[in-house]
Amino acid sequence: MKFIIIRHAESNGNKEHIIQGTNDIYTITQNGINECLAMLKKNNKQLELVDKVYCSKLIRAKQTCEIIASSIHFKGEIIYTSLLNEMNPGVISGMQRDKVKIKYPNYYNLWMARKDLDGIPGAETGEELQVRCLAFLQNFIEDTETNNTYLVVTHAGYMRCLINICNGNERIRPVNVGNLSLHVIENPWNNIKHRCLKRDKRSSVYII
């Protein structure tokens, strides 16, 4: 089993230095489209091996995913899930970074540290984000012995946590999550301690 995890292309929010979070009003820019096409040209052979496609429900990710799927002639259904949505940064969501720096300097420092956002009112905590990543990964816990390749299109904060979990690292470890950055993860469940407590014909129960 293999994951190809890609962050969405540049959005209007990125261009305007806005902390986008879960806001769903930001579309990708023409520059983002051009960079996406360049990324595809570089990685086309690898991406053509994709068996299934999963994507965040936010429009900037959906637009990126649709360009990729069209380029690799993917004929299957794209599975959109809120489990892949960006982390919620609470009260600073939708604000330009410079304005956050002035109005909420402590929250700005927390955001720029690229760590858990527990200290920001209304933000998704690090543990909540980690649980959401594990909930997504749980869909593939029975799939570890297959040769399936999955494309996952998501966002910077979520992507950092997901990749670190898959690699068995602390969730806030630095990761390259620039627009259209691409990471390949082989058999993520190999690095996550888990044990099956109960297995039957309908479902299985695991402890992680």
Disulfide bonds with the S-S distance in Angstrom:
none
